[in-house]
Each structure stands twice: as structure tokens, then as C-alpha cells.
Amino acid sequence: MADLIIEFYNEEMPASFLKESVNNIKNLIKNRIIKENIKFEKEEWFFTPKRITIIFYNLKLKHDKSKNFIKGPRYDSPEKAIIGFAKSLNTNKNNLIIEDTDKGKYYFFKNHIKPDIKKLLSNVIQTELKKVTWKKSMKWGTNNLRWARPLKNILCLYDNRKLTFSLGHLFSGNKTLQDYQLTEKQHIVKSITHYFNLIEKFGVIISEEERKIKILSDGAKISKNKNLIMGEDEKLLSEVASLVEKPYLFLAKFRENYLKLPQEILITTMKKNQKYFPLYDSNKRLSNYFLLVSNIKSNDKGKVIIEGNQRVVNARLEDASFFWKRDIKNNFLDYFDKLEKIIFHNELGNIKQKVLRLDELALFLSKRLHLDKSAKKDFLDSVKLLKNDLATEAVKEFPELQGVMGSYYAKESKYNKNVCNAIYEHYKPLGPNDKLPKTNLAKLVALIDKIDSIVGFFMIGRQPTSSKDPLALRRNALGIIRIVTEGKIDISFTEIVQKSIDSYKKSVLQKTMLSSKLIEEVKNKVLNFILERYENLIKENDSYNISIFQSLSINNQKLNLLNINNNILYLSSFFKTRPGLKLLNAIKRVTNIINTEDDIHKESMIYPDTKLFKSKEEKKLFELTKNHTKNNITNYKELIKNLSFLINPIENFFDNVQIHHQNTDLKNNRLLLVLFVNNRVNKDINFLNLIKGN
């Protein structure tokens, strides 16, 4: 079979973007091959830190016969145009033929040369590789080629023969390279099967999945010998598998006294800094043992490798221990004033000012939610300590542990568990799949922290664009929505956004001339932004019906996300029931009449004339509609209960009353009655959207 293999051999590539980049390169070539009518049975792609390998099996060129007969200029075109057409096809006028078409006589060229798939593939690969981009790239030597790391060799075979193309200063060939005693040895490759045999001979596991399996398998065996368990971490596993061509695992340990440090410091040091796999005992407690993965096969059972890694990790943990002991000498509350030197944003002041704003929001929410004295104290204590860990030495060394370290420092300063947990979790949720803070207090703290950030950045015009969100405000908005809806927090979002705007006006933005009109614009932008994110969340959730959200009457001046969510959940459930479908069908009969009557003024608020009612059905429909729709109802359970009283009157009216009566006055009055019903039932909910969605 005519198979294609391409291998790029480079210096070691960064693991962070290797897999994504290889997939992009493969797709560039694949999409162009398909565009050129080249079919293939299957594709494979592999990578190691030094190799990128892409394979397409059983390629066949599906020739487009229409390209053999190429249409040119009209028969009576200027001579210069005819000669130019022939020249563009590397021929002359004498080789052109003249054919009659519906639009007259035209010159045509019949191409007898069959396309060469080898030349086509060579051109495709060479062209597409020029489009390759990297998150980080470099040049080396005097060459102009940009690649993630210096590219040393390109192997390319088609149908077991060398296929030549160029990439910068390099030309593809039929050889691959082997790391051999600190040098690189060339090997001729005869076929794809031969390539895989050579790779195996080199001691390279080219498949990422196979490297993962080996790491897990060897890790489980080593851990079991120590009665320990290797923790699951897919992200770390993928990263480590991208750092080695063949993984060799070794058991190592750090000094046992470091287990007194906060567990997150130990795990962060091992996983993030050193790429080690921590080991746990049967009770899931962290041990001082870990697994390290090497790319080198050791002759001394890993003794030198283990000792070297243990020296490094012990040194790192010694530094961490020093920072921890130094930090806890002070009361955690004493770090508050140091926040004045830490910038939140150059236009929004420092972290201390942010915490003071959060304190105002906490007082506001405490009052609105009627928190008891104990809950209010915990709320205010949590806020006062919330960002203090940013001024500690440990967080400067481990910035990813902000919040986490704060909870430990609060515990050392004898604050209760509720406060410590709120500090620990106040950055949650960090994404759509992250868990919410566990306690109600932690939810409230996380909520006001996110609201303050969104409002502040909107006030200085740093809201997300359609393609960019450098401040992660969409993620913050999603966090707010999930905290409110899943955490059942019943608050007016309009009020808390307004309170946040007021707190900015009193602090960092007090010197900025903000008109009441501009402030109202900012508030509406924030509220609309949150609603847009909520709508997107609904679209992504199969259990919600987007048409129900679009049918709701939402007042930004009294925006309550929990009520909106509860209403959608109720309506989604109700309109799947028999009474729900019956109500929809009844109102559909009303809207159908309105939509088919061109002469009726659909926005008219004129009541029908009750003196012209000739049937009991007209009278009953009017009275019940007037009585059950007279108030604006935001609780949709109550609204549906009221509208359900109209099902039978609507059905009886349409079944027993002739709307298009020969008497014009009766006809017009009955149309006004239908319009009256339509306007009243759609006052608090848009049934037209609901009917379309069902």
C-alpha cells in the first residue's frame, strides 16, 4: 500500500504545548491532502520530546477529469489573451481546441498529463509546514526557520521511497536519528514497519498512551512493595509522559520531618516544581515517599538519580519550612497593612483597598440575608483575613497556594474552622468543572470577591471582547452564576452590583468624574454580561430549554438569578406535563388568530365592549382573563396556576363562538377579546417563544 510517513527530529520540546502542536501540524497536512482529492484509509500521529511522527495509510489520488479540459477565452478574443491563456498552461495556441458552448465558441485546452501524486504530496507538505505556528518558537544558528526547538532531521517516505521537500534550510530524506552515546547516529528507513522496528530498537516508546500505561504499571508495582498508593493525576501523567522517550521509575523520599508542613506545600513542590508522583498510605495520608520518572536507564539501579533528586527536593522543602516558620511567628491579622504595597490593578488600587470594599459588601449582604450574629462575625472575619496571605513569604514562593496558605495561617491564629474553610475556598470555582465552595460562608465570600473584580474592571472599560478575556471575567461570571443558583443564594443582583459600584466611587475612583448616566450604563453592562453568561450556560445544559429563558420577562432593576433559575426549572418541568402542554395548546390558538389578522393592531390596549358579548363563553373568558392576569407576577409557579384557569374558557370560546361573524361589530369585538387575552397572558411570559421552542 502507498503509505506516507513524516518524522521531525528535534531537540527536546516543551511538554506544555507539545501534544496540541503536533495535532495542529497533522491537521494542516491532513486538511490540505483532503482538499487535493487525496484519499486515505486511516491516520496516526505520535510524539516524544524529540520526535513528531505523522502517518497516513493507503493514499490514493482521486483524479478530477474535469480538470483535464480547461476552458479559455472566447474564440473572438484578442490574440494577446489567447496566447496568454496558452502560455499559462505551458503550451501554444496551436495545441488549443475550439468548442461550441451555449454562450458561443471558446478555446479549450485538453491536458493529457496525469497528475503526479508524489509531486503533489511534496508540494502540499512543503506549503503547509510554512503555516505551522508555535506558542513559543526560536531560531538557531544562521537559519531563518522558526521551530519550537532546533529541528535536526526530517524523514519522509511515500510508498517506501524517499519523498523530498524543504523546510527552511533542511531537506527531507530517508533517514532517522538515534541518540547514541552522546551523539546522534543516522539510520536509513526502508518502510513504516522498519521505522517502528528501529524506534523499538532505540529503546523509544513512541506512543504517548503506551508511555502513560508503563508509568502507571511500573508505579503501581513499586508503590505496592512499600504498601503505598500512587495518587491519580491525569494532568501530571500527561505532562511527564511528554517529558520522556522511555520512562524509568525510581522510588525516592524526602526527610520525614517535612511532613509537618502544610500538605499542599509538599504536593506543589513535588508535582509542579519537580514532576514527581506523591505516594499515599492506605488512609490516603501523604507519605514522605514519591516516584520520579527518568529518561535515562541507570546502571546502578538509579542510585545517583535518586540521590540527586532527593537533594533537590529536600533543599526546596527546607526553604519552604523556613518561610512557613517565619510567617507563623506573626498574627495573621497583622499582615493586613502590608497589602497596601500589593497592587490589585494599576487603575483600581491595591489589595488593601479591595478588602475594604469587600468588607462593605459583606456588611450589605449580612443585612440583606438576615445573617445571625455568629454568621455575620465569621463573614466579616473571613473578609478581613481573605487576602493577607499574599503578603507572606510562603505565598511569594508558591503563588498558586494563595487562599490555601491563608487558611493555614488563620488556623494558626486560632480562627474557627468555618473562617479557615472560607479563606481556603474563596477562589472557587476555578472553571466550569471545578467544585463550588462547600460551606455557605465560603460561597458568600467567593461571591463578593468575584463581583468586586467584575464591577471594577467594567468601570475602567476592561470588559471582555468577543475574542479576548485576559482578566478571566467570563470565568468569574460563571462562578457567580453557579454560586448563586447551585448555592441557593436569594439576593437582588442589581442591588449588590450597585453597592459594589458605590464602594468603588468612595475609594479608588472617587476622584474620577463619573456621571450618574455613566454609572447606570456600567451597572446595566455588568447585569447584561451576567445574563449573557447565564444564557450560554443554559444552552450548554441539556436539562434546560433555552426557549423558556428567552420567554421570561426579566427586569434588570430587580435581577434575581436564583428566582430566574427556579422559574426556568419549574417551567421546564411543567411544560413536559399534560396540563402544561394543554395550556400551551390553548394559548397557541389565541396567538394563531392574532398572527393571521393583518388588520388588528397587535399593540392595542383597547378593551372589548362587554355590551357586545352575545355568549356566555365571551363573558366568562373576559372576566377570568381580567381577574387572573391583573397583577405582574414574577413567581412563575403562581403565574402558571393563574393562567391554568384560562384553559377551559379559551377552548370553549374557540369551540363555540364564531369569531368571523357576518356582523362586523361582533367580529371586531371578538378579535379585540382575543387580542385582550393575548396581551394579558403574554404580559409576564412570552408564549410565542415557548410555542416555537416546543
Residue pairs with C-beta under 8 A, 6 or more apart in sequence:
1 41
1 57
1 58
2 58
2 59
2 60
2 117
2 158
2 159
3 55
3 56
3 57
3 58
3 59
3 157
3 158
3 159
3 160
3 192
4 40
4 55
4 56
4 59
4 121
4 156
4 157
4 158
4 163
5 53
5 54
5 55
5 155
5 156
5 157
5 189
5 192
5 195
6 29
6 53
6 54
6 55
6 125
6 154
6 155
6 156
6 172
7 51
7 52
7 53
7 54
7 153
7 154
7 155
7 156
7 176
7 195
8 51
8 52
8 53
8 151
8 153
8 154
9 50
9 51
9 151
9 152
9 153
9 154
9 155
9 176
9 177
10 50
10 51
10 52
10 147
10 148
10 149
10 150
10 151
10 152
11 50
11 149
11 150
11 152
12 49
12 50
12 149
13 21
13 47
13 49
13 50
13 148
13 149
14 136
14 148
14 149
15 49
15 239
15 240
15 242
15 243
16 135
16 239
17 134
17 135
17 136
17 148
18 47
18 49
18 148
18 242
19 47
19 208
19 238
19 242
21 132
21 134
21 135
21 148
22 45
22 47
22 52
22 54
23 45
24 132
24 133
25 52
25 54
25 129
25 132
26 43
26 45
26 54
28 128
28 129
28 131
28 132
29 54
29 124
29 125
29 128
29 129
30 43
30 56
32 124
32 127
32 128
33 40
33 56
33 59
33 121
33 124
36 61
36 120
36 124
37 61
37 62
37 63
37 64
38 59
38 60
38 61
38 62
38 117
38 120
38 121
38 124
39 59
39 60
39 61
39 62
40 56
40 57
40 58
40 59
40 60
41 57
41 58
42 56
42 57
42 58
43 54
43 55
43 56
43 57
44 53
44 54
44 55
44 57
45 52
45 53
45 54
45 55
46 52
46 53
46 206
46 207
46 208
47 53
47 206
47 208
47 242
48 204
48 205
48 206
48 211
48 242
48 244
48 245
49 242
49 243
49 244
49 245
49 295
50 179
50 245
51 204
51 206
51 245
53 195
53 206
55 192
59 117
59 121
59 158
61 115
61 117
61 120
63 114
63 115
67 111
68 110
68 111
68 112
69 108
69 109
69 110
69 111
70 89
70 108
70 109
70 110
70 111
71 106
71 107
71 108
72 82
72 85
72 86
72 96
72 106
72 107
72 108
72 109
73 81
73 82
73 85
73 106
73 107
74 104
74 105
74 106
74 107
75 98
75 104
75 105
75 106
75 107
76 105
77 107
82 93
82 96
82 107
83 92
83 93
85 96
85 107
85 109
86 92
86 93
86 95
86 96
86 109
89 109
89 111
91 109
95 109
96 107
96 108
96 109
97 107
97 108
97 109
97 110
98 105
98 106
98 107
98 108
99 105
99 106
99 108
117 158
118 158
118 163
121 158
121 163
122 163
122 164
122 165
123 165
125 156
125 163
125 165
125 172
126 165
126 166
126 167
129 165
129 167
130 167
134 146
134 147
134 148
136 148
137 146
137 147
137 148
138 146
138 147
138 148
138 149
138 150
139 145
139 146
140 150
141 150
143 168
143 169
144 168
144 169
145 151
145 167
145 168
145 169
145 170
151 167
151 168
151 170
152 177
152 184
153 170
153 173
153 175
153 176
153 177
154 167
154 170
154 171
154 172
154 173
155 172
155 173
155 174
155 175
155 176
155 189
155 195
156 162
156 163
156 164
156 165
156 172
156 173
156 174
157 163
157 174
157 189
157 191
157 192
157 195
160 190
160 191
160 192
161 174
162 172
162 173
162 174
163 172
164 171
164 172
164 173
165 171
165 172
166 172
174 188
174 189
174 190
175 186
175 187
175 188
175 189
176 186
176 187
176 189
176 195
176 198
176 199
177 184
177 185
177 186
177 187
178 184
178 185
178 186
178 187
178 198
178 202
179 202
187 198
189 195
189 198
196 206
199 206
203 245
203 246
203 297
204 245
204 246
205 211
205 214
205 245
205 246
205 247
208 238
208 241
208 242
211 241
211 244
211 246
211 247
212 237
212 238
212 241
214 246
214 247
215 237
215 240
215 241
215 247
215 249
215 293
216 230
216 237
218 247
218 249
219 230
219 249
219 277
219 291
220 230
222 249
222 251
222 291
223 229
223 230
223 279
223 291
226 251
226 279
226 289
227 281
227 282
228 279
228 280
228 281
228 287
228 289
229 279
229 280
229 281
229 282
229 284
230 277
230 279
230 291
231 277
231 278
231 279
231 280
233 271
233 277
236 271
236 275
236 277
239 275
240 247
240 275
240 277
240 293
241 247
243 275
243 293
243 295
244 293
244 294
244 295
245 295
246 295
246 297
247 293
247 294
247 295
248 293
248 294
248 295
248 296
248 297
248 298
248 302
249 291
249 292
249 293
249 294
250 291
250 292
250 294
250 298
250 302
250 305
250 306
250 309
251 289
251 290
251 291
251 306
252 276
252 289
252 290
252 291
252 292
252 306
252 309
252 310
252 313
253 288
253 289
253 290
253 310
254 266
254 288
254 290
254 310
254 313
254 314
254 317
255 288
255 314
255 317
256 288
258 266
258 288
258 314
258 317
258 320
258 321
259 266
259 286
259 287
259 288
261 317
261 320
261 321
261 324
262 324
262 404
262 405
262 408
263 286
264 401
264 404
264 405
265 317
265 320
265 324
265 394
265 398
265 401
265 405
266 278
266 286
266 317
267 278
267 286
268 398
268 400
268 401
269 313
269 316
269 317
269 320
269 398
270 276
270 277
270 278
270 290
270 313
271 277
271 278
272 400
273 316
274 292
274 309
274 312
274 313
274 316
275 292
275 293
276 290
276 291
276 292
276 309
276 313
277 290
277 291
277 292
277 293
278 286
278 287
278 290
279 287
279 289
279 290
279 291
280 286
280 287
281 287
290 313
292 305
292 306
292 309
294 302
294 305
296 305
298 304
298 305
319 397
320 394
320 397
320 398
323 392
323 393
323 394
323 396
323 397
324 394
326 393
327 392
327 393
327 394
327 409
328 409
328 412
331 413
332 385
332 388
332 389
332 406
332 409
332 410
332 412
332 413
332 415
333 384
333 385
333 388
333 413
335 388
335 389
335 391
335 392
335 409
336 352
336 355
336 384
336 385
336 388
337 352
338 388
338 391
339 350
339 351
339 352
339 355
339 387
339 388
339 390
339 391
340 350
340 351
340 352
341 350
341 391
342 350
342 351
342 352
342 387
342 390
342 391
343 349
343 350
343 351
344 350
344 351
344 353
344 354
344 456
345 456
345 457
345 460
347 460
347 508
348 354
348 456
348 457
348 460
348 504
348 508
348 509
349 507
349 508
351 387
351 390
353 507
353 508
354 387
354 452
355 383
355 384
355 386
355 387
356 507
357 452
357 500
357 503
357 504
357 507
358 383
358 386
358 448
358 449
358 452
359 380
359 383
359 384
360 499
360 503
361 448
361 451
361 452
361 496
361 499
361 500
361 503
362 379
362 380
362 383
362 444
362 445
362 448
363 380
364 495
364 496
364 499
365 371
365 379
365 444
365 448
365 491
365 496
366 375
366 376
366 379
366 380
368 491
368 492
368 495
368 496
369 444
369 489
369 490
369 491
371 379
375 440
375 441
378 416
378 418
378 419
378 422
378 441
379 441
379 444
379 445
381 415
381 419
382 419
382 422
382 423
382 426
382 441
382 445
383 445
383 448
385 406
385 409
385 410
385 415
385 419
385 423
386 406
386 423
386 426
386 445
386 449
387 402
387 406
388 406
388 409
389 395
389 402
389 403
389 405
389 406
389 409
389 423
390 402
392 405
392 409
394 401
394 405
395 401
395 402
395 405
395 406
398 405
402 427
403 423
403 424
403 425
403 426
403 427
404 424
406 423
406 424
407 420
407 421
407 423
407 424
408 420
410 419
410 420
410 423
411 417
411 420
418 439
418 441
419 441
421 437
421 438
421 439
421 441
421 442
422 437
422 439
422 441
422 442
422 444
422 445
423 445
424 442
425 437
425 438
425 439
425 442
425 446
426 437
426 442
426 445
426 446
426 449
427 446
427 449
428 434
428 435
428 436
428 437
428 442
428 446
428 479
429 435
429 436
429 478
429 479
429 482
429 483
430 475
430 479
431 475
432 478
436 443
436 482
436 483
436 486
436 487
437 443
437 445
437 446
437 483
437 487
440 487
443 483
443 487
443 489
444 489
446 479
446 483
447 480
447 483
447 484
447 489
448 496
450 476
450 477
450 479
450 480
450 483
451 480
451 496
451 497
451 500
452 500
452 503
453 471
453 473
453 476
454 473
454 476
454 477
454 480
454 526
454 529
454 530
455 497
455 500
455 501
455 504
455 522
455 526
456 500
456 504
457 463
457 471
457 473
458 522
458 525
458 526
458 529
459 501
459 504
459 509
459 514
459 522
462 471
463 473
463 525
463 529
464 471
464 473
464 474
469 475
473 529
474 533
477 529
477 530
477 533
478 533
478 537
480 530
481 530
481 533
481 534
481 537
481 561
483 489
484 491
484 493
484 561
484 562
484 565
485 561
485 562
485 565
488 562
489 562
490 560
490 562
490 563
491 560
491 562
492 558
492 559
492 560
493 527
493 530
493 559
493 560
493 561
494 523
494 527
494 556
494 557
494 558
494 559
497 523
497 526
497 527
498 523
501 519
501 522
501 523
505 514
505 519
524 556
527 556
527 559
528 556
530 559
530 561
531 554
531 559
534 549
534 561
534 564
535 546
535 549
538 544
538 546
538 549
538 568
539 546
543 572
544 568
544 572
545 568
545 571
545 572
545 575
545 693
546 693
547 689
547 690
547 692
547 693
547 694
548 568
548 571
548 572
548 575
548 690
548 693
549 564
549 568
550 686
550 689
550 693
551 571
551 685
551 686
551 687
551 688
551 689
551 690
551 693
552 564
552 567
552 568
552 636
552 685
552 686
553 683
553 684
553 685
553 686
554 564
555 634
558 634
563 634
563 635
567 634
567 635
567 636
567 637
570 636
570 637
570 640
571 636
571 640
574 580
574 640
575 581
575 583
575 584
575 690
575 694
579 644
579 647
580 640
581 694
582 647
583 640
583 643
583 644
583 647
584 687
584 690
584 691
584 694
586 646
586 647
586 650
586 651
587 643
587 650
587 681
587 687
587 691
588 687
588 691
589 650
589 651
589 654
590 650
590 674
590 677
590 678
590 681
591 678
591 687
591 688
591 691
593 659
593 671
593 674
594 600
594 602
594 674
594 675
594 678
597 671
600 671
600 672
600 675
602 675
602 678
604 672
604 675
605 679
606 672
607 672
607 676
608 622
608 669
608 670
608 672
608 673
608 676
609 669
609 672
610 619
610 622
612 665
612 666
612 669
613 619
613 622
613 669
614 666
615 656
615 657
617 649
617 652
617 653
617 656
617 657
618 653
618 657
618 670
618 673
620 649
620 652
621 646
621 649
621 650
621 652
621 653
621 673
621 677
622 673
622 676
624 645
624 646
624 649
625 646
625 649
625 676
625 677
625 680
625 681
626 680
628 642
628 643
628 645
628 646
629 642
629 643
629 680
629 681
629 683
632 683
632 684
633 639
633 642
633 684
634 684
636 684
636 685
639 684
639 685
643 681
646 677
646 681
650 677
653 673
657 670
659 667
659 670
659 671
659 674
660 667
661 667
661 670
681 687
682 688
